[in-house]
Amino acid sequence: MSVVLANVRPVTIPDVSLPKAGSASTHAPIAPFASLGRTVLLVDDIDLALAFYRDVLGFAILHDEETDGFRYLHIGLPGQQPAGLWLMPATTERDRRMVGRQSGDQPLLVLYTDHFDHARERLVAHGSSVWDERDDPGSRSLHFRDPLGNVIVAVQLKAQAP
């Protein structure tokens, strides 16, 4: 499966390297960041979004706190903390127009599974529309929508022969 992004310009990142111990001429790149934290997902119904991502897709609550009337709700897949989604209420008119459309016509997320048929059955049992099912040489995949309208791709990678 490939996704083509229109109007995306390549970015050149300068090589930030330090010499390896004992060698002034050999360079090893240094990554400026250690891990992915949260991706913001604008929602118009935080409880509906939580129920879908937790009860249907298997996400866990990583952090849930209310401060000054604002709910900070972070969810993620078990074993992949701190990476996850920040379910953020759409508070402005512009934010409300973006709910379900944050990634334009492209998928918002690609989720990997080791149990493709089970994932498909679960989605259908919970009323998600499923389309574009594919069985390609390296993977099986399908598209579905969350209750907000965001497109998500489920993928099971196939074992590659050595």
C-alpha positions as a printed Julia matrix, in Angstrom:
162×3 Matrix{Float64}:
   0.0     0.0    0.0
   1.29    3.42  -0.81
  -0.05    6.84   0.05
   0.71    9.78  -2.21
   0.83   13.18  -0.56
   0.16   16.07  -2.9
   1.85   19.44  -2.5
   4.46   18.16  -0.08
   7.92   19.65  -0.47
  10.97   17.63   0.55
  12.9    19.09   3.45
  16.68   18.95   3.65
  17.96   18.34   7.16
  21.59   19.17   7.71
  23.85   16.37   8.94
  24.41   16.9   12.66
  27.19   14.49  13.49
  29.85   14.01  16.11
  32.99   11.91  15.63
  32.96    8.41  17.11
  35.27    7.75  20.01
  38.84    7.38  18.8
  38.14    8.66  15.29
  38.12   12.24  14.14
  37.02   11.35  10.61
  34.07    8.96  11.16
  30.68   10.55  11.92
  27.58    9.1   13.56
  24.32   11.06  13.19
  22.6    12.32  16.33
  18.82   12.28  16.33
  17.45   15.48  17.88
  14.43   13.66  19.39
  14.07   10.36  21.24
  10.43    9.42  20.61
   7.04   10.5   19.37
   4.8    11.97  22.06
   1.21   12.88  21.27
  -0.66   13.74  18.11
  -3.6    16.09  18.6
  -6.97   14.77  17.47
  -9.69   17.42  17.48
 -13.02   16.06  18.72
 -16.53   17.42  19.08
 -17.55   14.66  21.52
 -14.67   13.54  23.72
 -16.62   10.69  25.33
 -17.72    9.26  21.95
 -14.13    9.43  20.68
 -12.8     7.81  23.86
 -15.37    5.0   23.7
 -14.42    4.18  20.08
 -10.66    4.36  20.46
 -10.68    2.5   23.8
 -13.51   -0.03  23.39
 -13.23   -0.78  19.66
  -9.57   -0.14  18.8
  -8.01   -1.14  22.14
  -6.37    2.15  23.13
  -5.68    2.73  26.83
  -6.03    5.94  28.81
  -2.54    7.31  29.43
  -3.57   10.51  31.19
  -6.97   11.96  32.08
  -7.1    15.17  34.08
  -9.31   18.23  34.19
  -7.73   21.58  34.96
  -9.55   24.91  34.85
 -12.45   23.31  32.98
 -10.24   21.79  30.28
  -9.93   18.01  30.0
  -6.47   16.68  29.19
  -7.13   13.2   27.8
  -4.24   11.26  26.28
  -4.78    7.75  24.92
  -2.44    5.26  23.28
  -1.88    1.65  22.35
  -0.67   -0.55  25.22
   3.1    -0.95  25.31
   3.77    2.09  23.12
   3.72    4.84  25.73
   4.32    7.74  25.57
   3.15    7.81  21.93
  -0.55    8.41  21.58
  -3.41   10.71  20.75
  -4.42   13.81  22.65
  -8.21   13.99  22.32
  -8.66   17.74  22.29
 -12.08   19.39  22.29
 -12.63   21.65  19.28
 -13.3    25.0   20.93
 -13.25   27.46  18.03
 -15.37   27.52  14.9
 -12.28   26.76  12.81
 -11.43   23.76  15.03
 -15.02   22.48  14.77
 -14.79   22.59  10.96
 -11.6    20.48  11.17
 -13.13   17.65  13.22
 -12.98   14.5   11.11
 -10.98   16.31   8.4
  -7.61   17.0    9.99
  -5.7    15.04   7.35
  -7.73   16.21   4.35
  -8.51   13.32   2.01
  -5.68   11.18   3.4
  -5.75    8.71   6.31
  -5.18   10.2    9.74
  -3.6     7.03  11.14
  -2.18    3.72  10.03
  -2.6     1.04  12.68
  -0.74   -2.28  12.48
  -2.26   -5.55  13.63
  -1.2    -9.16  13.95
  -4.87  -10.24  13.81
  -6.34   -8.71  10.66
  -9.52  -10.8   10.45
 -10.31  -10.19  14.12
  -9.76   -6.43  13.68
 -12.08   -6.38  10.65
 -14.79   -8.36  12.45
 -14.56   -6.05  15.47
 -14.88   -2.92  13.32
 -17.9    -4.27  11.44
 -19.54   -5.48  14.68
 -19.28   -1.93  16.06
 -20.82   -0.36  12.95
 -17.71    0.99  11.25
 -17.82    1.11   7.48
 -14.91   -0.82   5.97
 -13.7    -0.37   2.4
 -10.71   -0.73   0.1
  -9.73   -4.12   1.47
  -6.51   -5.24  -0.18
  -4.35   -8.33  -0.17
  -1.01   -7.16  -1.52
   2.24   -9.18  -1.67
   3.61   -7.63   1.55
   0.44   -6.8    3.49
  -3.3    -6.97   3.96
  -5.08   -3.68   4.59
  -8.42   -1.96   4.82
  -9.76    1.53   5.39
 -12.37    2.55   7.97
 -13.69    5.69   9.66
 -13.8     6.63  13.29
 -17.11    8.13  14.54
 -15.73   11.64  13.91
 -15.17   10.91  10.21
 -11.39   10.42  10.19
 -10.06    7.75   7.82
  -7.84    5.11   9.42
  -5.96    2.28   7.71
  -5.53   -1.12   9.36
  -2.55   -3.13   8.1
  -1.19   -6.58   8.75
   2.31   -7.04   7.38
   3.07  -10.43   5.87
   6.18  -12.37   6.82
   8.86  -11.92   4.21
  10.84  -14.91   2.98
  14.57  -14.63   3.78
